[in-house]
Every structure is written in structure tokens, then in C-alpha cells.
């Protein structure tokens, strides 16, 4: 039985699509999307950290 590979993160997907882009404009589109995902994930982590602090006794 083959080992399952973990699912690709949105950032990994964007990077792969950027690497396989047909031209610079397409690569830049995926780069911009990746940067937005980085920001979204950073914001989610920050909010999650605040929730954990608020739940601590």
C-alpha cells in the first residue's frame, strides 16, 4: 500500500503554479495570490493566539 502524501497547502499550491507558469504575468498572479495567503494565515494565527491567551486561567 502506498504511503499517503499530505495535502498541499494553499501556499505550496501557489508556489507550484508560479513555478509552472507560462509567462511572467501568470507567475506574478500566483505570486500575488501566495502573498495574500501568507497574510491571511498570519492573521489567523494571530487571532488564534489571542483566543488561546483569553482562554488561559
PyMOL Python script that loads the backbone (N, CA, C, O; Angstrom):
from pymol import cmd

cmd.read_pdbstr("""\
ATOM      1  N   UNK A   1       0.846  -1.178   0.000  1.00  0.00           N
ATOM      2  CA  UNK A   1       0.000   0.000   0.000  1.00  0.00           C
ATOM      3  C   UNK A   1       0.892   1.241   0.000  1.00  0.00           C
ATOM      4  O   UNK A   1       1.824   1.340   0.798  1.00  0.00           O
ATOM      5  N   UNK A   2       0.610   2.167  -0.876  1.00  0.00           N
ATOM      6  CA  UNK A   2       1.429   3.376  -0.996  1.00  0.00           C
ATOM      7  C   UNK A   2       1.132   4.336   0.154  1.00  0.00           C
ATOM      8  O   UNK A   2      -0.002   4.452   0.619  1.00  0.00           O
ATOM      9  N   UNK A   3       2.180   5.014   0.593  1.00  0.00           N
ATOM     10  CA  UNK A   3       2.013   5.992   1.659  1.00  0.00           C
ATOM     11  C   UNK A   3       1.276   7.210   1.111  1.00  0.00           C
ATOM     12  O   UNK A   3       1.525   7.655  -0.009  1.00  0.00           O
ATOM     13  N   UNK A   4       0.369   7.734   1.918  1.00  0.00           N
ATOM     14  CA  UNK A   4      -0.365   8.931   1.508  1.00  0.00           C
ATOM     15  C   UNK A   4       0.499  10.151   1.722  1.00  0.00           C
ATOM     16  O   UNK A   4       1.175  10.287   2.741  1.00  0.00           O
ATOM     17  N   UNK A   5       0.466  11.028   0.752  1.00  0.00           N
ATOM     18  CA  UNK A   5       1.173  12.291   0.921  1.00  0.00           C
ATOM     19  C   UNK A   5       0.199  13.298   1.518  1.00  0.00           C
ATOM     20  O   UNK A   5      -0.986  13.297   1.182  1.00  0.00           O
ATOM     21  N   UNK A   6       0.694  14.150   2.396  1.00  0.00           N
ATOM     22  CA  UNK A   6      -0.213  15.136   2.998  1.00  0.00           C
ATOM     23  C   UNK A   6      -0.722  16.107   1.930  1.00  0.00           C
ATOM     24  O   UNK A   6      -0.056  16.337   0.921  1.00  0.00           O
ATOM     25  N   UNK A   7      -1.897  16.666   2.161  1.00  0.00           N
ATOM     26  CA  UNK A   7      -2.419  17.604   1.165  1.00  0.00           C
ATOM     27  C   UNK A   7      -1.528  18.841   1.048  1.00  0.00           C
ATOM     28  O   UNK A   7      -0.855  19.243   1.997  1.00  0.00           O
ATOM     29  N   UNK A   8      -1.546  19.412  -0.115  1.00  0.00           N
ATOM     30  CA  UNK A   8      -0.752  20.601  -0.402  1.00  0.00           C
ATOM     31  C   UNK A   8      -1.411  21.823   0.265  1.00  0.00           C
ATOM     32  O   UNK A   8      -2.629  21.987   0.199  1.00  0.00           O
ATOM     33  N   UNK A   9      -0.614  22.659   0.892  1.00  0.00           N
ATOM     34  CA  UNK A   9      -1.160  23.884   1.472  1.00  0.00           C
ATOM     35  C   UNK A   9      -1.444  24.881   0.349  1.00  0.00           C
ATOM     36  O   UNK A   9      -0.906  24.744  -0.749  1.00  0.00           O
ATOM     37  N   UNK A  10      -2.279  25.877   0.612  1.00  0.00           N
ATOM     38  CA  UNK A  10      -2.531  26.888  -0.421  1.00  0.00           C
ATOM     39  C   UNK A  10      -1.246  27.585  -0.885  1.00  0.00           C
ATOM     40  O   UNK A  10      -1.096  27.898  -2.066  1.00  0.00           O
ATOM     41  N   UNK A  11      -0.338  27.820   0.036  1.00  0.00           N
ATOM     42  CA  UNK A  11       0.922  28.485  -0.311  1.00  0.00           C
ATOM     43  C   UNK A  11       1.774  27.579  -1.195  1.00  0.00           C
ATOM     44  O   UNK A  11       2.381  28.046  -2.159  1.00  0.00           O
ATOM     45  N   UNK A  12       1.821  26.292  -0.874  1.00  0.00           N
ATOM     46  CA  UNK A  12       2.584  25.349  -1.705  1.00  0.00           C
ATOM     47  C   UNK A  12       1.980  25.251  -3.109  1.00  0.00           C
ATOM     48  O   UNK A  12       2.701  25.187  -4.105  1.00  0.00           O
ATOM     49  N   UNK A  13       0.642  25.242  -3.170  1.00  0.00           N
ATOM     50  CA  UNK A  13      -0.032  25.180  -4.467  1.00  0.00           C
ATOM     51  C   UNK A  13       0.304  26.410  -5.300  1.00  0.00           C
ATOM     52  O   UNK A  13       0.629  26.296  -6.482  1.00  0.00           O
ATOM     53  N   UNK A  14       0.226  27.587  -4.683  1.00  0.00           N
ATOM     54  CA  UNK A  14       0.545  28.823  -5.405  1.00  0.00           C
ATOM     55  C   UNK A  14       1.990  28.802  -5.897  1.00  0.00           C
ATOM     56  O   UNK A  14       2.271  29.216  -7.022  1.00  0.00           O
ATOM     57  N   UNK A  15       2.903  28.319  -5.057  1.00  0.00           N
ATOM     58  CA  UNK A  15       4.308  28.262  -5.451  1.00  0.00           C
ATOM     59  C   UNK A  15       4.493  27.324  -6.637  1.00  0.00           C
ATOM     60  O   UNK A  15       5.229  27.639  -7.573  1.00  0.00           O
ATOM     61  N   UNK A  16       3.824  26.166  -6.600  1.00  0.00           N
ATOM     62  CA  UNK A  16       3.933  25.207  -7.708  1.00  0.00           C
ATOM     63  C   UNK A  16       3.365  25.800  -8.992  1.00  0.00           C
ATOM     64  O   UNK A  16       3.951  25.656 -10.065  1.00  0.00           O
ATOM     65  N   UNK A  17       2.217  26.469  -8.872  1.00  0.00           N
ATOM     66  CA  UNK A  17       1.615  27.090 -10.054  1.00  0.00           C
ATOM     67  C   UNK A  17       2.503  28.214 -10.580  1.00  0.00           C
ATOM     68  O   UNK A  17       2.624  28.390 -11.793  1.00  0.00           O
ATOM     69  N   UNK A  18       3.118  28.970  -9.687  1.00  0.00           N
ATOM     70  CA  UNK A  18       4.040  30.040 -10.096  1.00  0.00           C
ATOM     71  C   UNK A  18       5.236  29.456 -10.829  1.00  0.00           C
ATOM     72  O   UNK A  18       5.662  29.987 -11.855  1.00  0.00           O
ATOM     73  N   UNK A  19       5.777  28.365 -10.305  1.00  0.00           N
ATOM     74  CA  UNK A  19       6.928  27.720 -10.944  1.00  0.00           C
ATOM     75  C   UNK A  19       6.586  27.180 -12.335  1.00  0.00           C
ATOM     76  O   UNK A  19       7.448  27.134 -13.212  1.00  0.00           O
ATOM     77  N   UNK A  20       5.328  26.772 -12.537  1.00  0.00           N
ATOM     78  CA  UNK A  20       4.901  26.194 -13.810  1.00  0.00           C
ATOM     79  C   UNK A  20       4.197  27.196 -14.720  1.00  0.00           C
ATOM     80  O   UNK A  20       3.612  26.811 -15.733  1.00  0.00           O
ATOM     81  N   UNK A  21       4.251  28.463 -14.369  1.00  0.00           N
ATOM     82  CA  UNK A  21       3.556  29.492 -15.150  1.00  0.00           C
ATOM     83  C   UNK A  21       4.111  29.573 -16.568  1.00  0.00           C
ATOM     84  O   UNK A  21       5.293  29.327 -16.808  1.00  0.00           O
ATOM     85  N   UNK A  22       3.233  29.921 -17.493  1.00  0.00           N
ATOM     86  CA  UNK A  22       3.618  30.022 -18.900  1.00  0.00           C
ATOM     87  C   UNK A  22       4.354  31.317 -19.216  1.00  0.00           C
ATOM     88  O   UNK A  22       5.146  31.376 -20.156  1.00  0.00           O
ATOM     89  N   UNK A  23       4.085  32.367 -18.415  1.00  0.00           N
ATOM     90  CA  UNK A  23       4.742  33.652 -18.663  1.00  0.00           C
ATOM     91  C   UNK A  23       4.850  34.444 -17.357  1.00  0.00           C
ATOM     92  O   UNK A  23       4.373  34.012 -16.307  1.00  0.00           O
ATOM     93  N   UNK A  24       5.482  35.598 -17.450  1.00  0.00           N
ATOM     94  CA  UNK A  24       5.711  36.412 -16.268  1.00  0.00           C
ATOM     95  C   UNK A  24       4.436  36.937 -15.633  1.00  0.00           C
ATOM     96  O   UNK A  24       4.344  37.039 -14.410  1.00  0.00           O
ATOM     97  N   UNK A  25       3.456  37.269 -16.456  1.00  0.00           N
ATOM     98  CA  UNK A  25       2.194  37.783 -15.916  1.00  0.00           C
ATOM     99  C   UNK A  25       1.474  36.712 -15.096  1.00  0.00           C
ATOM    100  O   UNK A  25       0.939  36.996 -14.024  1.00  0.00           O
ATOM    101  N   UNK A  26       1.466  35.495 -15.602  1.00  0.00           N
ATOM    102  CA  UNK A  26       0.826  34.401 -14.864  1.00  0.00           C
ATOM    103  C   UNK A  26       1.596  34.116 -13.575  1.00  0.00           C
ATOM    104  O   UNK A  26       0.993  33.901 -12.524  1.00  0.00           O
ATOM    105  N   UNK A  27       2.913  34.114 -13.656  1.00  0.00           N
ATOM    106  CA  UNK A  27       3.734  33.886 -12.463  1.00  0.00           C
ATOM    107  C   UNK A  27       3.459  34.963 -11.421  1.00  0.00           C
ATOM    108  O   UNK A  27       3.357  34.662 -10.231  1.00  0.00           O
ATOM    109  N   UNK A  28       3.339  36.208 -11.853  1.00  0.00           N
ATOM    110  CA  UNK A  28       3.082  37.297 -10.923  1.00  0.00           C
ATOM    111  C   UNK A  28       1.710  37.170 -10.273  1.00  0.00           C
ATOM    112  O   UNK A  28       1.540  37.521  -9.105  1.00  0.00           O
ATOM    113  N   UNK A  29       0.740  36.674 -11.019  1.00  0.00           N
ATOM    114  CA  UNK A  29      -0.598  36.453 -10.457  1.00  0.00           C
ATOM    115  C   UNK A  29      -0.542  35.447  -9.315  1.00  0.00           C
ATOM    116  O   UNK A  29      -1.128  35.674  -8.256  1.00  0.00           O
ATOM    117  N   UNK A  30       0.158  34.336  -9.525  1.00  0.00           N
ATOM    118  CA  UNK A  30       0.279  33.332  -8.467  1.00  0.00           C
ATOM    119  C   UNK A  30       1.135  33.837  -7.310  1.00  0.00           C
ATOM    120  O   UNK A  30       0.870  33.497  -6.157  1.00  0.00           O
ATOM    121  N   UNK A  31       2.147  34.636  -7.595  1.00  0.00           N
ATOM    122  CA  UNK A  31       2.957  35.235  -6.532  1.00  0.00           C
ATOM    123  C   UNK A  31       2.086  36.136  -5.659  1.00  0.00           C
ATOM    124  O   UNK A  31       2.170  36.081  -4.432  1.00  0.00           O
ATOM    125  N   UNK A  32       1.251  36.965  -6.286  1.00  0.00           N
ATOM    126  CA  UNK A  32       0.363  37.863  -5.539  1.00  0.00           C
ATOM    127  C   UNK A  32      -0.634  37.070  -4.697  1.00  0.00           C
ATOM    128  O   UNK A  32      -0.900  37.413  -3.545  1.00  0.00           O
ATOM    129  N   UNK A  33      -1.179  36.010  -5.286  1.00  0.00           N
ATOM    130  CA  UNK A  33      -2.112  35.165  -4.542  1.00  0.00           C
ATOM    131  C   UNK A  33      -1.415  34.513  -3.352  1.00  0.00           C
ATOM    132  O   UNK A  33      -1.980  34.437  -2.261  1.00  0.00           O
ATOM    133  N   UNK A  34      -0.193  34.046  -3.563  1.00  0.00           N
ATOM    134  CA  UNK A  34       0.569  33.437  -2.465  1.00  0.00           C
ATOM    135  C   UNK A  34       0.798  34.442  -1.341  1.00  0.00           C
ATOM    136  O   UNK A  34       0.672  34.099  -0.166  1.00  0.00           O
ATOM    137  N   UNK A  35       1.134  35.677  -1.695  1.00  0.00           N
ATOM    138  CA  UNK A  35       1.356  36.708  -0.687  1.00  0.00           C
ATOM    139  C   UNK A  35       0.081  36.993   0.104  1.00  0.00           C
ATOM    140  O   UNK A  35       0.138  37.238   1.309  1.00  0.00           O
ATOM    141  N   UNK A  36      -1.059  36.963  -0.566  1.00  0.00           N
ATOM    142  CA  UNK A  36      -2.326  37.156   0.153  1.00  0.00           C
ATOM    143  C   UNK A  36      -2.579  36.008   1.120  1.00  0.00           C
ATOM    144  O   UNK A  36      -3.030  36.228   2.244  1.00  0.00           O
ATOM    145  N   UNK A  37      -2.288  34.772   0.684  1.00  0.00           N
ATOM    146  CA  UNK A  37      -2.447  33.621   1.577  1.00  0.00           C
ATOM    147  C   UNK A  37      -1.530  33.743   2.787  1.00  0.00           C
ATOM    148  O   UNK A  37      -1.933  33.426   3.906  1.00  0.00           O
ATOM    149  N   UNK A  38      -0.304  34.199   2.570  1.00  0.00           N
ATOM    150  CA  UNK A  38       0.632  34.386   3.692  1.00  0.00           C
ATOM    151  C   UNK A  38       0.020  35.350   4.702  1.00  0.00           C
ATOM    152  O   UNK A  38       0.074  35.100   5.906  1.00  0.00           O
ATOM    153  N   UNK A  39      -0.558  36.447   4.225  1.00  0.00           N
ATOM    154  CA  UNK A  39      -1.186  37.417   5.111  1.00  0.00           C
ATOM    155  C   UNK A  39      -2.394  36.861   5.838  1.00  0.00           C
ATOM    156  O   UNK A  39      -2.576  37.110   7.029  1.00  0.00           O
ATOM    157  N   UNK A  40      -3.223  36.107   5.122  1.00  0.00           N
ATOM    158  CA  UNK A  40      -4.411  35.510   5.728  1.00  0.00           C
ATOM    159  C   UNK A  40      -4.017  34.524   6.822  1.00  0.00           C
ATOM    160  O   UNK A  40      -4.607  34.521   7.902  1.00  0.00           O
ATOM    161  N   UNK A  41      -3.031  33.698   6.546  1.00  0.00           N
ATOM    162  CA  UNK A  41      -2.593  32.707   7.525  1.00  0.00           C
ATOM    163  C   UNK A  41      -1.962  33.384   8.736  1.00  0.00           C
ATOM    164  O   UNK A  41      -2.195  32.964   9.870  1.00  0.00           O
ATOM    165  N   UNK A  42      -1.166  34.430   8.509  1.00  0.00           N
ATOM    166  CA  UNK A  42      -0.551  35.168   9.618  1.00  0.00           C
ATOM    167  C   UNK A  42      -1.635  35.788  10.502  1.00  0.00           C
ATOM    168  O   UNK A  42      -1.549  35.730  11.729  1.00  0.00           O
ATOM    169  N   UNK A  43      -2.650  36.380   9.878  1.00  0.00           N
ATOM    170  CA  UNK A  43      -3.747  36.990  10.644  1.00  0.00           C
ATOM    171  C   UNK A  43      -4.516  35.936  11.432  1.00  0.00           C
ATOM    172  O   UNK A  43      -4.867  36.164  12.590  1.00  0.00           O
ATOM    173  N   UNK A  44      -4.778  34.793  10.823  1.00  0.00           N
ATOM    174  CA  UNK A  44      -5.481  33.709  11.514  1.00  0.00           C
ATOM    175  C   UNK A  44      -4.675  33.203  12.701  1.00  0.00           C
ATOM    176  O   UNK A  44      -5.235  32.936  13.764  1.00  0.00           O
ATOM    177  N   UNK A  45      -3.373  33.070  12.529  1.00  0.00           N
ATOM    178  CA  UNK A  45      -2.521  32.624  13.634  1.00  0.00           C
ATOM    179  C   UNK A  45      -2.515  33.634  14.768  1.00  0.00           C
ATOM    180  O   UNK A  45      -2.518  33.258  15.940  1.00  0.00           O
ATOM    181  N   UNK A  46      -2.506  34.927  14.421  1.00  0.00           N
ATOM    182  CA  UNK A  46      -2.518  35.967  15.438  1.00  0.00           C
ATOM    183  C   UNK A  46      -3.835  35.925  16.230  1.00  0.00           C
ATOM    184  O   UNK A  46      -3.829  36.022  17.457  1.00  0.00           O
ATOM    185  N   UNK A  47      -4.955  35.780  15.524  1.00  0.00           N
ATOM    186  CA  UNK A  47      -6.251  35.696  16.190  1.00  0.00           C
ATOM    187  C   UNK A  47      -6.348  34.448  17.053  1.00  0.00           C
ATOM    188  O   UNK A  47      -6.884  34.489  18.160  1.00  0.00           O
ATOM    189  N   UNK A  48      -5.826  33.338  16.542  1.00  0.00           N
ATOM    190  CA  UNK A  48      -5.836  32.093  17.315  1.00  0.00           C
ATOM    191  C   UNK A  48      -5.011  32.239  18.587  1.00  0.00           C
ATOM    192  O   UNK A  48      -5.391  31.733  19.643  1.00  0.00           O
ATOM    193  N   UNK A  49      -3.888  32.926  18.482  1.00  0.00           N
ATOM    194  CA  UNK A  49      -3.034  33.151  19.644  1.00  0.00           C
ATOM    195  C   UNK A  49      -3.763  33.984  20.702  1.00  0.00           C
ATOM    196  O   UNK A  49      -3.650  33.709  21.896  1.00  0.00           O
ATOM    197  N   UNK A  50      -4.507  34.998  20.266  1.00  0.00           N
ATOM    198  CA  UNK A  50      -5.279  35.828  21.204  1.00  0.00           C
ATOM    199  C   UNK A  50      -6.354  34.980  21.891  1.00  0.00           C
ATOM    200  O   UNK A  50      -6.591  35.142  23.088  1.00  0.00           O
ATOM    201  N   UNK A  51      -7.009  34.079  21.148  1.00  0.00           N
ATOM    202  CA  UNK A  51      -8.053  33.238  21.733  1.00  0.00           C
ATOM    203  C   UNK A  51      -7.469  32.332  22.793  1.00  0.00           C
ATOM    204  O   UNK A  51      -8.073  32.145  23.849  1.00  0.00           O
ATOM    205  N   UNK A  52      -6.303  31.766  22.529  1.00  0.00           N
ATOM    206  CA  UNK A  52      -5.665  30.868  23.495  1.00  0.00           C
ATOM    207  C   UNK A  52      -5.314  31.641  24.764  1.00  0.00           C
ATOM    208  O   UNK A  52      -5.518  31.141  25.870  1.00  0.00           O
ATOM    209  N   UNK A  53      -4.788  32.856  24.611  1.00  0.00           N
ATOM    210  CA  UNK A  53      -4.441  33.678  25.769  1.00  0.00           C
ATOM    211  C   UNK A  53      -5.675  34.024  26.585  1.00  0.00           C
ATOM    212  O   UNK A  53      -5.624  34.041  27.815  1.00  0.00           O
ATOM    213  N   UNK A  54      -6.788  34.303  25.905  1.00  0.00           N
ATOM    214  CA  UNK A  54      -8.029  34.651  26.613  1.00  0.00           C
ATOM    215  C   UNK A  54      -8.638  33.455  27.325  1.00  0.00           C
ATOM    216  O   UNK A  54      -9.367  33.633  28.300  1.00  0.00           O
ATOM    217  N   UNK A  55      -8.359  32.244  26.867  1.00  0.00           N
ATOM    218  CA  UNK A  55      -8.915  31.045  27.481  1.00  0.00           C
ATOM    219  C   UNK A  55      -8.043  30.535  28.622  1.00  0.00           C
ATOM    220  O   UNK A  55      -8.489  29.690  29.399  1.00  0.00           O
ATOM    221  N   UNK A  56      -6.819  31.024  28.741  1.00  0.00           N
ATOM    222  CA  UNK A  56      -5.921  30.576  29.811  1.00  0.00           C
ATOM    223  C   UNK A  56      -6.410  31.116  31.141  1.00  0.00           C
ATOM    224  O   UNK A  56      -6.867  32.257  31.214  1.00  0.00           O
ATOM    225  N   UNK A  57      -6.319  30.301  32.214  1.00  0.00           N
ATOM    226  CA  UNK A  57      -6.771  30.766  33.543  1.00  0.00           C
ATOM    227  C   UNK A  57      -5.868  31.832  34.105  1.00  0.00           C
ATOM    228  O   UNK A  57      -6.107  32.325  35.207  1.00  0.00           O
TER     229      UNK A  57
END
""", "prot")
cmd.dss("prot")
cmd.show_as("cartoon", "prot")
cmd.util.cbc("prot")
cmd.orient("prot")
